[in-house]
Amino acid sequence: METVRGYYEDPYCREWTATILRRLPGAGRVGLVLDRTFFYPGGGGQPPDAGTIGGQRLLEITEDGDLVHWVAEDPGADTVPCALDWARRWDHMQQHTGQHILSAAFERVLDADTVSFHLGEDMVSIDVARVGLTDDDLRRVERAANEVVMGDLPVGIRYFESGQPIPLPLRKPPAVEGTVRIVAVEGVDYSPCGGTHCARTGEVGLIKIVRAERRGQETRIYFLCGWRALEDYQRKHAMVSSLAAHFTVADAELADAVGRLEDEARALRKALEHTQARLFELEAEHLLAGAERVGDVRVVARVFDDRNGEAVKRLALHLAAQGRCVALLASRTDRVQVAFARSDDVGYDMAALLRQVAPIFGGRGGGQPQIAQGGGTDAARIEEAIRHAVSLLKEG
């Protein structure tokens, strides 16, 4: 006796009683073959249902000749109550029916066929065989889809036997042998499908396209239907309202307010960069004025406690750019970071010099003859390392 698949005829059934026909042993679980089920096993892009059988959580549904429902423990009795996770089923019905409507709209408005469908926990997507879609294209498709929703059209099921002519304008040909199940959104879409669907298009609720991205010669369309679309709107509405209140503007003025803020930030960054460049110049002049000389080369050796490694590197490069200079700088903040740099008209090898002194501060480093960087752990000895680097320069 085969399991009667009740979800085909009544996707709205939430609770029922079933008889266990067979039990199959599994690793840490047991498989139950029921006389009837309303649990959809998954397929065609739609995930499987969830729920309980005899109080045991449904772990998985597998198909290998029999439709097997896997639970952790045998419920004991041969007749068991079954309960569907209705919130999950209803969500899947809204998304899947919405997909049929949206795919039909893409075909009708843009002549773009749907080549795949995925129903995820957070997002739903279809891949359409067209690229270069504009925002206006997506708005027209979205409007056409929602006109079908608001029309509250009936969604029916029709069956045709293998080889029997199907006198319907199918959006795609059947991919199965034997009996063909057609989901019909009357006057809009006729597609072979084995999933669960709403009885009327109005039950789908809002269909909202949220993103589109090109994938090769196809475009992936991400969308939400029904409760998912409402929750997405509520979240975004709360965010927009919060930002509008923060900037003391109306919702419609938010984009302009953010644009003005970006312009101001860009101008401030430019002014800050100019100021920092001038400060580097002044600081370089000050450091060079007090620099120790090794022959005709000015050596600036300094440990900073108030700036990070990137700032130290920038200063070292700026000093080196002044000519006939070696900069031996270190940052001692949360960790030791070192930057050695020299002018192009100086012959010392900064990478070799750093490798010689790095063990003193428990570090390591590398780079090029003109610029070398490193880091270490012993902040207490970094000044000793810098002094030793100056001594090595004097030794030639």
C-alpha positions in Angstrom: 0.0 0.0 0.0 1.4 3.4 -1.0 1.2 6.5 1.1 -1.7 8.8 0.1 -0.1 12.2 -0.5 -2.8 14.4 0.8 -0.9 17.7 0.3 -1.6 17.4 -3.4 -5.4 17.8 -2.9 -5.6 19.7 0.5 -2.5 21.9 1.2 -4.5 23.5 4.0 -4.8 20.4 6.3 -2.9 21.1 9.5 -3.7 18.1 11.7 -4.7 14.5 10.9 -4.4 10.9 12.1 -2.3 8.4 10.3 -1.6 4.6 10.5 1.9 3.4 10.5 2.3 0.9 7.7 6.0 0.1 8.2 8.9 1.0 10.5 12.4 1.2 9.1 15.5 1.2 11.4 18.0 4.1 11.2 21.1 5.3 13.0 19.7 6.9 16.1 16.3 7.4 14.5 13.4 5.4 13.0 11.6 5.7 9.7 7.8 5.6 9.5 5.8 4.8 6.4 2.3 6.2 6.9 -0.9 5.3 5.2 -1.5 9.1 4.4 0.5 12.2 4.9 0.1 15.9 4.4 3.9 16.6 4.9 5.4 17.9 1.7 8.7 16.1 1.2 10.3 19.0 -0.7 11.2 19.4 -4.4 11.0 21.8 -7.3 12.8 24.5 -5.3 10.4 24.2 -2.3 11.9 23.0 1.0 10.2 20.1 3.0 7.6 20.7 5.7 8.2 20.4 9.4 5.9 19.2 12.2 5.4 16.3 14.6 4.3 12.6 14.4 3.0 11.1 17.6 4.6 14.0 19.5 8.0 13.3 17.9 9.6 16.1 15.8 9.8 15.2 12.1 13.5 15.2 11.2 13.5 14.4 7.5 11.4 12.9 4.7 13.1 10.6 2.2 11.9 8.9 -0.9 13.2 5.6 -2.1 10.1 3.8 -3.4 8.4 4.6 -0.1 7.8 8.0 1.4 9.6 7.7 4.8 9.1 10.1 7.7 12.1 10.0 10.1 11.7 10.7 13.8 14.1 10.3 16.7 12.1 7.7 18.6 9.3 5.3 17.7 6.0 6.8 18.9 4.9 3.3 20.0 1.3 3.3 18.8 0.3 2.2 15.3 -2.2 5.1 14.9 -0.6 8.5 15.5 -1.6 12.1 15.5 0.3 14.3 13.0 0.6 18.1 13.1 2.0 20.3 10.5 4.1 23.4 11.2 1.5 25.6 9.7 3.5 28.9 9.8 6.2 27.3 7.7 3.8 25.7 5.3 1.8 28.9 4.8 5.0 30.8 4.2 6.1 28.3 1.5 2.6 28.4 -0.1 2.8 32.2 -0.3 6.4 32.3 -1.7 5.8 29.4 -4.2 2.5 30.8 -5.5 4.1 34.2 -5.7 6.9 32.7 -7.8 4.4 31.4 -10.3 2.8 34.8 -10.6 6.2 36.7 -10.8 7.7 34.3 -13.4 4.6 34.7 -15.5 4.9 38.5 -15.2 8.5 38.4 -16.4 7.5 36.3 -19.4 4.5 38.5 -20.2 6.2 41.9 -19.7 9.8 41.2 -20.8 9.6 37.9 -22.6 12.1 36.6 -20.0 11.8 32.9 -19.1 12.5 31.6 -15.6 15.2 28.9 -15.6 15.4 28.1 -11.9 13.7 28.8 -8.6 15.0 28.7 -5.0 13.0 29.1 -1.8 15.3 29.9 1.1 14.8 30.5 4.8 15.2 34.3 4.3 15.0 35.0 0.6 13.4 33.6 -2.5 15.0 33.9 -5.9 14.4 33.1 -9.6 16.9 33.2 -12.4 15.6 34.7 -15.6 17.1 34.3 -19.0 17.8 37.9 -19.7 20.4 40.5 -18.7 20.5 44.3 -18.7 17.3 44.7 -16.7 16.6 48.3 -15.7 14.9 49.6 -12.6 11.9 50.5 -14.8 11.8 46.9 -16.2 11.6 45.6 -12.6 9.0 48.1 -11.6 6.8 47.1 -14.6 7.1 43.4 -13.8 6.5 43.9 -10.1 3.3 45.9 -10.9 2.0 43.3 -13.3 2.6 40.6 -10.7 0.8 42.6 -8.0 -2.2 43.3 -10.3 -2.7 39.5 -10.4 -2.5 39.3 -6.6 -5.1 42.1 -6.3 -7.3 40.4 -8.8 -7.7 37.5 -6.3 -7.8 34.9 -9.1 -8.4 31.2 -8.4 -5.4 28.9 -8.3 -6.5 25.4 -9.4 -4.9 22.0 -10.0 -5.5 20.0 -13.2 -4.2 16.5 -14.0 -3.3 15.0 -17.4 -2.2 11.4 -18.1 1.1 10.7 -19.9 0.7 11.2 -23.6 -2.6 13.0 -23.2 -2.7 16.4 -25.0 -2.6 19.4 -22.6 -4.8 22.1 -24.1 -3.2 24.8 -22.0 -0.5 27.5 -22.7 2.1 26.0 -20.5 4.9 28.3 -19.4 7.3 25.3 -19.4 7.0 21.7 -20.6 6.5 18.8 -18.1 9.7 17.2 -16.8 8.1 14.1 -15.4 6.8 10.8 -16.8 3.3 9.6 -16.0 0.6 11.8 -14.6 1.3 15.5 -15.0 0.0 18.0 -12.4 -0.6 21.5 -13.6 -0.9 24.5 -11.3 -3.2 26.9 -13.0 -3.4 30.6 -12.1 -6.5 31.1 -14.2 -5.8 33.2 -17.3 -2.2 34.0 -16.1 0.0 31.0 -15.6 -0.1 27.3 -16.3 2.9 25.3 -15.0 3.7 21.7 -14.2 4.4 21.7 -10.5 4.3 19.3 -7.5 4.5 21.9 -4.7 1.9 23.4 -2.4 0.1 26.6 -3.4 -2.5 29.1 -2.2 -6.1 28.7 -3.4 -6.4 32.2 -4.6 -3.8 34.8 -5.7 -5.0 37.3 -3.1 -3.7 35.0 -0.3 -0.1 35.6 -1.7 -0.1 39.1 -0.4 2.4 41.7 -1.7 5.1 40.6 -4.1 8.2 42.7 -3.7 11.4 42.5 -5.8 14.2 43.4 -3.5 17.4 42.9 -5.6 18.6 41.9 -9.0 22.1 40.7 -9.9 23.6 39.5 -13.2 24.9 35.9 -13.3 26.5 35.2 -16.6 23.7 35.3 -19.3 21.0 35.3 -16.6 19.7 37.6 -13.9 19.0 36.5 -10.4 15.8 38.1 -9.0 15.4 38.2 -5.2 11.9 38.7 -4.0 9.6 38.4 -1.0 5.9 37.6 -0.7 3.2 37.9 1.9 4.3 38.0 5.5 7.9 38.1 4.4 7.3 41.2 2.3 5.4 42.8 5.2 8.2 42.1 7.7 10.8 43.5 5.3 8.7 46.6 4.8 8.3 47.1 8.6 12.0 46.7 9.2 12.9 49.2 6.4 10.2 51.6 7.4 11.5 51.6 11.0 15.0 52.3 9.7 13.9 55.1 7.4 11.7 56.7 10.2 14.6 56.5 12.6 17.0 58.1 10.2 14.5 60.8 9.2 14.0 61.7 12.8 17.7 61.8 13.4 18.2 64.3 10.5 15.0 66.1 11.3 13.6 65.7 7.8 10.5 64.1 6.2 10.9 60.6 4.8 10.9 61.9 1.3 13.7 64.3 2.1 16.0 61.7 3.6 18.0 60.9 0.4 18.7 64.6 -0.1 19.8 64.9 3.5 22.2 62.0 3.2 23.5 63.5 -0.1 24.2 66.8 1.7 25.9 64.9 4.5 28.1 63.0 2.0 29.1 66.3 0.3 30.0 67.8 3.7 32.0 64.7 4.7 33.9 64.7 1.4 34.8 68.4 1.8 35.9 67.8 5.4 38.0 64.8 4.4 39.7 66.9 1.7 40.4 69.7 4.2 41.7 67.2 6.8 44.0 65.7 4.2 45.4 69.1 3.4 45.9 69.9 7.1 47.6 66.6 7.8 49.9 67.1 4.8 50.9 70.5 6.1 51.4 69.1 9.6 53.7 66.4 8.2 55.7 69.1 6.5 56.0 71.1 9.6 56.8 68.1 11.8 59.4 66.9 9.2 61.1 70.3 9.2 61.2 70.2 13.0 62.6 66.7 13.2 65.1 67.3 10.4 66.3 70.4 12.2 67.3 68.4 15.3 68.4 65.3 13.4 71.7 63.5 14.2 74.1 63.4 11.4 76.0 60.3 10.2 78.4 61.8 7.6 76.2 64.0 5.4 73.1 61.9 6.1 70.4 63.2 8.6 69.1 60.5 10.8 65.8 60.9 12.5 65.3 58.3 15.3 62.1 58.5 17.3 59.6 56.4 19.2 56.0 57.6 19.3 53.4 56.7 22.0 50.6 58.7 20.4 50.2 57.4 16.9 49.7 54.1 15.1 51.9 52.1 12.8 50.4 53.6 9.6 51.0 57.2 10.7 54.6 56.3 11.6 55.1 54.8 8.2 53.6 57.9 6.4 55.9 60.2 8.4 59.0 58.0 7.7 58.2 58.1 3.9 57.7 61.9 4.1 61.1 62.4 5.8 62.8 60.1 3.3 61.4 62.2 0.5 63.3 65.3 1.7 66.7 63.9 0.5 69.8 62.7 2.3 67.8 61.3 5.2 67.2 58.1 7.1 64.1 57.8 9.3 64.1 55.2 12.0 60.6 55.5 13.6 58.5 53.3 15.9 55.0 53.3 17.3 54.5 52.0 20.8 50.7 51.9 21.4 48.9 48.6 21.7 51.8 46.9 20.0 55.2 47.8 18.7 55.4 48.7 15.0 58.5 49.9 13.2 59.1 51.8 9.9 62.6 52.4 8.6 62.9 54.5 5.4 65.7 56.2 3.5 66.1 58.7 0.7 66.9 57.5 -2.8 70.2 59.3 -2.6 71.3 57.3 0.5 72.8 53.8 0.1 71.8 52.1 3.3 69.7 48.9 3.2 66.7 49.4 5.5 65.4 45.8 5.3 68.8 44.4 6.3 69.1 47.0 9.1 65.6 46.1 10.5 66.4 42.4 10.5 69.5 43.1 12.6 67.7 45.0 15.3 64.3 43.3 15.4 65.2 40.5 17.8 65.9 43.2 20.4 62.2 44.1 20.7 61.0 40.5 20.1 60.0 41.2 16.6 60.6 40.5 12.9 60.4 42.5 9.8 61.2 42.9 6.1 60.8 45.0 3.1 62.9 46.7 0.5 66.2 48.6 0.7 64.3 51.9 0.6 61.5 51.0 3.1 61.1 48.3 5.7 58.4 47.5 8.3 58.1 45.2 11.2 56.4 44.5 14.5 57.2 43.1 17.9 56.1 42.4 21.5 58.7 44.0 23.8 57.7 47.6 24.0 60.2 48.3 26.8 63.2 47.6 24.5 62.1 49.4 21.4 64.2 52.5 22.2 67.2 50.3 22.7 66.6 48.8 19.3 66.4 52.2 17.6 69.6 53.3 19.3 71.3 50.2 18.1 70.1 50.9 14.6 71.7 54.3 14.7 75.0 52.7 15.9 74.9 50.3 13.0 74.6 53.2 10.6 77.6 54.9 12.2 79.6 51.7 11.8 78.8 51.8 8.1 
